[in-house]
Amino acid sequence: MATLLHIKASIFGDDGQSSQLATTFIEQWKAANPQGEVIVRDLIEENIPHMDGVVVGALRGPAEEHTAEQRAILQRSDELIEELKAADEIVIGVPFYNFNVPTQMKSYFDLLARAGVTFTYTETGPVGLLDNKPVYLIATRGGMYRDAGIDFQIPFVKQFLGFIGLNNIEVIYAEGLAMGDLAEQSLQQASQQISAIH
Ligand SMILES: Cc1cc2nc3c(=O)[nH]c(=O)nc-3n(C[C@H](O)[C@H](O)[C@H](O)COP(=O)(O)O)c2cc1C
């Protein structure tokens, strides 16, 4: 059975533009995969701890020195990685807040970055350890950044996912959402791009 992992990260929940476009994506995906299963991981609800001494000790420190809190963090990291590995396709809502990803998405990435588990270093550089699979990023922004040379967000997300082995990435942009009439046009274009995927 095919599985689609939907990673949500809008602070507006289902009302977020990235969530609404992801809903359109999921409807199309379900039509193409009637037996398929959709798994939702809401990073805002997930309440992943920010990287600090406790978290880094859980992810990189010796297991015999872990506290109960660190064992729980490591287990959560394992579960989130397994979920990514198990999915056949992944759709990620990527809202743009103050020029970057939601802070919760950064914390999520921090739990995914595990030497020997999701990436390794070789003599020729880093190698991602996840099997490649289609990943769709739904990038929603109030302004226009994509072609302006000032997008520090999607290049970062692509770099991170590629680092762990996921580099089959298509980006669906919905920009100018705070720019009057442009918003409607932008959302329509994004929906059309989504419709052409499955
Ligand atoms: C706290 C906050 C910060 C934002 N910062 C930016 C920004 O730096 N640049 C921009 O173009 N839009 C910015 N926006 C607008 C969002 O990108 C826009 O609302 C988008 O729809 C967010 O995705 P979402 O609706 O899925 O949450 C910001 C919105 C919020 C709430």
The ligand as an SDF file (V2000), in Angstrom:
LIG
                    3D

 31 33  0  0  0  0  0  0  0  0999 V2000
    5.0340   35.7290   11.9240 C   0  0  0  0  0  0  0  0  0  0  0  0
    4.9780   35.8690   10.4240 C   0  0  0  0  0  0  0  0  0  0  0  0
    6.1170   36.2510    9.7340 C   0  0  0  0  0  0  0  0  0  0  0  0
    6.0820   36.3860    8.3490 C   0  0  0  0  0  0  0  0  0  0  0  0
    7.2000   36.7570    7.6850 N   0  0  0  0  0  0  0  0  0  0  0  0
    7.1660   36.8950    6.3330 C   0  0  0  0  0  0  0  0  0  0  0  0
    8.3390   37.2670    5.6220 C   0  0  0  0  0  0  0  0  0  0  0  0
    9.4250   37.4460    6.1600 O   0  0  0  0  0  0  0  0  0  0  0  0
    8.2460   37.4040    4.2860 N   0  0  0  0  0  0  0  0  0  0  0  0
    7.0780   37.1680    3.6220 C   0  0  0  0  0  0  0  0  0  0  0  0
    7.0460   37.2850    2.4040 O   0  0  0  0  0  0  0  0  0  0  0  0
    5.9570   36.7830    4.2660 N   0  0  0  0  0  0  0  0  0  0  0  0
    5.9870   36.6440    5.6040 C   0  0  0  0  0  0  0  0  0  0  0  0
    4.8530   36.2570    6.2810 N   0  0  0  0  0  0  0  0  0  0  0  0
    3.6390   35.9160    5.5010 C   0  0  0  0  0  0  0  0  0  0  0  0
    3.5630   34.3900    5.3390 C   0  0  0  0  0  0  0  0  0  0  0  0
    4.6390   33.9260    4.5510 O   0  0  0  0  0  0  0  0  0  0  0  0
    2.2340   34.0120    4.7220 C   0  0  0  0  0  0  0  0  0  0  0  0
    1.2280   34.3430    5.6600 O   0  0  0  0  0  0  0  0  0  0  0  0
    2.1380   32.5520    4.3460 C   0  0  0  0  0  0  0  0  0  0  0  0
    0.8190   32.2940    3.9050 O   0  0  0  0  0  0  0  0  0  0  0  0
    2.4900   31.6520    5.5170 C   0  0  0  0  0  0  0  0  0  0  0  0
    2.1750   30.2920    5.2530 O   0  0  0  0  0  0  0  0  0  0  0  0
    0.9450   29.5960    5.9970 P   0  0  0  0  0  0  0  0  0  0  0  0
   -0.2880   30.3930    5.5900 O   0  0  0  0  0  0  0  0  0  0  0  0
    0.9290   28.2170    5.4750 O   0  0  0  0  0  0  0  0  0  0  0  0
    1.1790   29.6650    7.4660 O   0  0  0  0  0  0  0  0  0  0  0  0
    4.8690   36.1410    7.6510 C   0  0  0  0  0  0  0  0  0  0  0  0
    3.7380   35.7360    8.3690 C   0  0  0  0  0  0  0  0  0  0  0  0
    3.7790   35.6000    9.7380 C   0  0  0  0  0  0  0  0  0  0  0  0
    2.5510   35.1780   10.4880 C   0  0  0  0  0  0  0  0  0  0  0  0
  1  2  1  0
  2  3  1  0
  2 30  2  0
  3  4  2  0
  4  5  1  0
  4 28  1  0
  5  6  2  0
  6  7  1  0
  6 13  1  0
  7  8  2  0
  7  9  1  0
  9 10  1  0
 10 11  2  0
 10 12  1  0
 12 13  2  0
 13 14  1  0
 14 15  1  0
 14 28  1  0
 15 16  1  0
 16 17  1  0
 16 18  1  0
 18 19  1  0
 18 20  1  0
 20 21  1  0
 20 22  1  0
 22 23  1  0
 23 24  1  0
 24 25  2  0
 24 26  1  0
 24 27  1  0
 28 29  2  0
 29 30  1  0
 30 31  1  0
M  END
$$$$
